[in-house]
Amino acid sequence: MRSLTSIVAFTALLVAAAPAAAAPEGQMTWGVHVSLAPTWFDPAETPGIGTPFMILYALHDALVKPMPGNAMAPSLAEFWTMSKDSLVYEFVLRPGVKFHNGDPVTADDVKFSFERYRGAAARLLKERVPVVEVVDPGRVRFRLKEPWPDFMTYYGSLATGAGWIVPRKYLEKVGDDGFKRAPVGAGPYRFVSFTPGIELVLEAHEHYWRKVPSVKRLTLKAIPDEATRLAMLKRGEADVVYLLQSALAEEAQRTPGLTLRPTPIVSTHWLVFLDQWDPKSPWADRWIRLAANHAIDRQAMNRAITLGFSRVTWSIIPQTFDFYWQPPGHTFDPARARQLLAEAGYPSGFDAGDLWCDAATDTMSEAAINYLQAVGIRVRLRPLERAAFFKSYQDKKLKNLLYSISGAFGNAATRLENFVAAGGPYVYGSYPDIDGLFREQAGELDRKRREAMLHRIQQLVHEKAVYAPIWELGFIHAQGPRVAESALGLIPGWAFSAPYEDLRLKGK
């Protein structure tokens, strides 16, 4: 299409094919803080959180994805173009790339992967991109219904898994369940085995287009208990462990041979008042929601749990996201919280029921609960394993309170779409003024007008006390003495090791 105007034609060295390298050697082992779920092996089911990409970066590849030095790096696509009217995007595939089973990556696989996608923002993507055309085996066109400024934010970042490509022929042969049992991708590592609740084993794909991985075998061990993860690291049974907190993080910091790796990420944490749209619930009263905000000492939590590495931003949107608006903070003021409760008709507080959380955040959730209970909001902690937690959250099965997290990439609009606007996967209720502004901004091509609308939405979320933001997490990891490159922090804002082909053991 000669009429297309190129908007990106990157040839960055960071993603260029490397010269022939030595054969992969050795093994690296991770102590992972959550139980691994087979649903995370399939890009089609990514639920709008970051965790599945821990696996996708190894097994699979995307047309475009965040990489070191480039938030939208051409990967399976060598480059892409956008038409002058912003209605057509064309991707030119990198020649010669193959899936782990030897099948070539083609435009047909790209079309199939998009049409099969059913994860976060799937409905939005399908509504706005009604046609995907295979031009030839190496070129694919996406035709938009109308100009959409966020198409590449949704398709080319970790906001969704829609741009991660699976092999059509293999998947149609084995089916969805068979694919989860034995996934085949185009990433730097291929699937070897999965033992539910125990470990995932991967082996280097020596024909990966970007570079030959240095490390032969990766083992991701599911170790939800934090003390056990640290003990494994100290004994040399793990090379990298995720999520250390409080005294255990300090212990790792003091231990010779171990290196603490605090990693700033785009993961925000917040309390969700699930029942605020039920007029019979105390949470329907803004005064009660404000009381909860004033009850929590976020800075003290930060110092105690994440050693001061988290950032209290008062928003569910990471401060590095495009269109971020900085809210004013709520002071830690227990007396004010009690006064607000009394003015709302609860001078002795009230029983707020359960607070649901991902089991990996139970320490943080418990700290928040302690502050709530100190002002009279009585809560019981109900932790769930991560996959089950987000499934229940998304299926709208939970009540009372919830400790929410999201490490998904994107911008302010994508985060609002998932957690604030009507119809979002984690939205239990919404407000008409917010919904109207959200619909209006979605098609606004003038950046300044759109920014003003997105800022106003964030202001309304703050004024209504829709949530009680906690912080932007400073994720504390640690690595052992065998590791030369853990790939932690190589991709700005990303929580885990990646890209895996950049891993190195000492002596390599």
N, C-alpha and C positions, 0 to 999 in steps of 0.2 A: 504494500500500500504506500505508494510514493507520496500521497497527500498527508500522511501522518507526520506530525512534528515530534521529533525526539525530545523527550524530557529527561531520559536517563540512559546513558550508554557508558557505564563504568568499566574501567579496565584496571581497577586498583590491584596493586600487588598482593593485598591481603587476601584476595579471592582468586588470584590467578593460579593456574595449575603449576605445581612445583616440579623441579627436576626429579629424576629417579632417586628414590631414597632407599635406605637399608630396610630389610624385612623387619616387620614388627617383632618385638621381643618383650617378655615379662608380663606381669599381671599387676593391675591396680584394683584395690577393693575399697568400696565406699560403705560407711555406716549411714544408711538413709533414715531419716527421722519419721517416715510414714510407711505404712504398708503399701506395697506396689499393687496396682490394680490392672488387670488385663485390658480394661477399657482404654487405658492410656497408651496401649500399643497401636491404637487405630486413630489416625488424625481426624477421622470423620466425627469423632465423639468428643473433641476437646470442649470442656464446659465453661470457658471464660475465666479460667484460673491458670496460673503459670506452671503448676506442678507437672502436668503431662509432658511438657516440653523437655523436662529432665530426661525423658526416654526418647522423645521424638528427635532431639538433636543427635542421638546416636543411631537409631534405626532408620530414620527417614530423612528426606530432604525436601525443601520448599523451592518454588520458583524464585522467591525473594524472601530473605529473612534477616534479622539482626545478626551482625557479626562484628568482630573487633574493628573499630574505626569506621563502621558504616551501619547506621540504623536500618537501612534497607539495602542489603547487599545482593546483587545478582548471584543466584546460585544455580539451580537447574535452568533458569533463564539467563542467557548471556546479556540480554538487555531487553527493555520494553519501551514502547512509544505510546503517546496519547494523541488522539486527533485534535484538530483545532477547536472543534465544538465540544470537546471533553466527553464525547459519547462512546468512543471506541478506544480500548486498550489492546495492544497487540504485543505478545510475548514471543521472542525468538529463543528457542531452546538451545542449550549447550550441546553441541554434537558429540555423539559417541558415548553418552552417559548410559549406564545400564543399572537395572535393579540387581539385587543380590542373586536372583535366580538366572541372570543372564539376559532377561528380556530388555529391550531398549526402552528408555523413557521417551514417550511420544506425546504429541499434542492430544491424542485420544485419551491417554491416561490423565492428562490435565483436565480435560472436559469431564471425564468420568468422576474424578476426585471431587470436582466442584459440585457436580449435580448430586453426588452421593452424600455430600457433607450435611450433617444434621446437628452440629455442635452449636456453640455460642454464636448468636447473630445470624444463624442459618436463614431464618425467615426474611430478615432484612436484606441479606445478600441476594436471595432468590428473587425478591420483589424488585430490587433495583437493578439486577443483572439478569434479564429474562432470556438472553441468548448468549450461548458460548459456541463459537464456530471453530472447527478444525480446518485451517487453511491448507496445511500440508503436514506431514509428520513432524516437522520442526517448528511450526508456527500455529499459535492459537489466538483467537480474537474474543474479547469480552465486549458485548454491546450493552450499554447501560440504557435504561428507560429514559433517564434525564441526567444532566450533569450532577455528579455526586463528589464533593470534595474529599470525602473520607474513604473512597474506594480502596486506595492503596494502604491506608491505615488499617483497614479491616483485613485486606488480603495479603499485605506484605510485611506485617509485623506479627507479634505474638498475641494480638487481640483475639484472633481466631486461629483455627487450624485449617482453614479453607484452602490455603495455598500450598499445603503439604501433600505431596503426590504419592499415590499408591498404584500398584500395577493392576490394571483392569483385568487382564486375562487370568492372572493368578487368583485374584479375589473372587471373580465370578466362578472359578473352578472350586474353590474351597469354601466359599460363603463367609458371612460375617464372623460366625463362631470359629470356623476353621482358621480365619485370619488372625484372630486373637490368640489362638493356640500356637500358631507358627507364622508370625508376621514376616513379610518380605518388604523391604524398602530400598531406598537408594542412598542411604546414609553411610557414614564412615565405619559403622559396625553392624554386623549381622547377628541375628538371633541364634543362640545356641540352646538355651533351656530356661524355663521358668518354674520355680517351685513356690506355689502360693504361700504367702506369709513368711517366706524365708529369703529367696534370692532370685535375681535375674542375672544370667550369664550371657555375655556378648563377646564376639570375636572380630578382630579387625577385618575390614573389607579392603583388601590390598589394591583394588582397582578404583578406589574412590577418586573422583575427578580432581578434587582440590589438592590433596596430598595423601601419601601413604601414611596411615597412622603409625606412630612410634611404638605404642604399647599394644601387645598382641591380644590380651584378654582383659575384659572389664567385668567385675562382679559387683553388683549393687545388692547389698544385704539390707533387708528390712529390719531395723532395730529401733522400735518406737521408744524404748527406755533410754533416756539420756545418759544415765550413769553407765549403762552397759556399752553405749557407743564410745564413751570416753575410755573405758577400760580396754576395749578392743584396740583403740588407737595407741594406748600406752603399751600394750602387749605386742604391737606390730601386726595384729590381725586385720586391721583396717589402715588404709593409707590416708583417707580423707573421711571426716565425719561432719554431718550437717547438724546445725542448730544446737549449740551449747549455750547455756544460760547461767546467770548468777554465779554461785560458788563453783560450779563445774567449769564454766568458762575461765574463771580466775585460776582454777587448778591447772587447766591446760596451758594457760599463759605462763605459769611458774615451772612447768615440767620441762626439763632439758630434752632437746630433740624434737619437741612439738612446737608448731608455729600456729598462733591464732590468726585467723583470716576473717576479720570483720568485713562484710561485703554489703555496701549500700545497694539497695534494690528498690524496685518500684512496687513494693508490697505495702499497701496500707491496711491498717486494722481498725475496726470500729464496732461499736455495739449497735445492734439492730433492735428497734422496738417493734417487734413483729405485729403486735395487736393494736397499733396506734390508730388504725382505721375502724376498729370496733368501738362504737360509742359507749359500750358497757365497761371497757377496759380503762384502768387508771392511765395507761399510756396514751389514751386519746387526748389527754390534757397536756398542752405544751408546757405548763408549769412543772409537771412531773418529769418530762423529758429534760427540761432545763436543770431540774434538781439532780438528775443522774449525771449530767455533764459537770455540774459544780462539785459533785461528790468525789470525783476521781482525781488523784494526784498523779498525773501522767509523768511528770519529771522524776518523781520518786520511783515509779515503776521502771522508768528508763534506766536510772542509775542501778537499781537493784537487780533487774533481770537481764538487760542487754548492755550493761557496763557503760551506759551513756552513749552508745553508738546509734540508737534510734533517734529520729527527728520528730518532734511534736509539731505537727503542721495544721491541726484542726480541720482536716479535710479527708475525705475518702479518696481524693485524687492526688497522685504523686505530684510534687512540686515541679518536677522536670517535664511534665506533660504539657503539650501545646494547649493553650486556652485555660491554663490553671489560674484560679483566683484565690488569693490568700485571705482566709477569713480571720477576723479577730478571735482571740482565744477566750475561753471560759476560765476564769480564775478557779483555782482549787479553794473552795470555800464551803466547808461542811455546814457552818451555821446558816449560810444562805440556802443551801440545799434543804435543810430542815425547815426553814421558814417557807420555802416554796411548797414543800409537802403539806405544811399546815394550812397554807392559804388555799391549797387545792382540796382540802378536806381530809387530809391524812396526817394529823398531828402526831400520831403514834407510828407512822409508817404503814406499810402494807406488805402482804405476801405476794411477791412478784412471780412465783412459780419457778420454772426451770430456765437455766441459761445454757443453751446448746453451744457446743464448740467442737472444732477439730481437735482430736486428742493431742496433736502436736502443740497446740496452743493452750493446753489446760493450765499451765503455770501462769500465763498472762491473764487468762480468763478468771482464774481464782483470785489473782491480785485485784482485778476490777470488782469482783464480787465482794471482797473484803471491804472495799471502800463504800460500795452501795449499802452493805449491811450496817456499816458504821453510822449511816444517817437514817436507817430504818427501812430500807428497801431490801426485804429478805428474799434471797435467791438460792436455788440449789444448782450445782454444777452437773451438767449432763454431757460428758465427752463422747464423741463417736470417731471411728476411723475415718480418715480424710475422704475416701471415695464415698462411703456411706453418708457422711455428713453433707457433702455437696449434693449428693443425689436427693436426700431428704429436703435440703434447703431449696433446691431447684423445683422439686415436686410440690412445694408449698405445704409440706406435712408438719412443719414445726410451729410451735406457739410460744408465747411469752417473750423471751429474750434470746439473742444469739450473738456470738462473737464472730464477726465476719472478717475474712481476709481476701485480698485479691492481689496477685502478682502479675496479672495480665498486662501486656504492653498496650499502647494505643494513645489516645488523647483524652481530653476531658469529656468529649462527646461519647466516646466508646465506653468509658467507665460509667457515665450517667445512663447510657442505654441499657447496660446490664443490671444496674443496681438502683436506679431512681425512676426512670420514665416508665409509663404504663406499658405492659407487655414484655418488659425485660425479664430474663430468666430467673432473676432473684428478687423480683419486685412483688411484694405482697399487697401493695396498695400504692396509690399515687395521688397527686394533687393537680386539679385542672389547670391552674396557672402555670405550673411547671411543665405539664404535658403539652400545653399550647405552645410555649416557647421552644420546647424540644423539637416539636414537629416543624416549627418555623425555621429553626437554625439548620435543620438537616439538609435543606436545599439551598441555603444561602451561600452564594459564591463570593460575595464581598467579605473579605477577611475581617475588616474592622466591625462591620455590622454583626457578623457571626460571633466574633469574640465578645461583643457587648451582650448578646443574648446568652451565651454560655456563662459569662460572668454573672449575669442576673439570675440564671438558674441556680448556680452555686450559692449565691447570696440568699436566695429563697430557702434552699436546703438548710443553710445555717440559721436563718431567722426562725424557721419553723422547728428547728431542733429535730429534724427528721432522724438523725443519727447522733451517736456520741462518738466522734472520732477519737482514737487512742494515739496512734503514731504512724509514721512511715518507718518500717522495721529496718534496723541495722542487724542483718542476719550474721550471726557469729558462727563461723565454721573453724575447723582446725585440720592441719595436715601433719603427717609424720615425716621422719627423716629420709625416707626413700624417694620422696617426691621432689623432682626438679621443677615441674610445672603442673599445677593442679587445675589450671584453666578457670580458676575462680576469679571473677571480676574482669575477665578479658572482654566480655560483652557488657558495656555499661548498663546498669540497672537489672541485669539478669542474676537470678538467685543462686544458680548451681554451676557446676563445672560445664563448660562449653566454650568453644567447639572441641569436641572430644579428640579430633585428629591432632590437636595442638598439645595434648598431654605428653609429658616426658618424665621418665624415671631418671634418677641420678646415674651417671655413667653411660647414658645413651647420647 
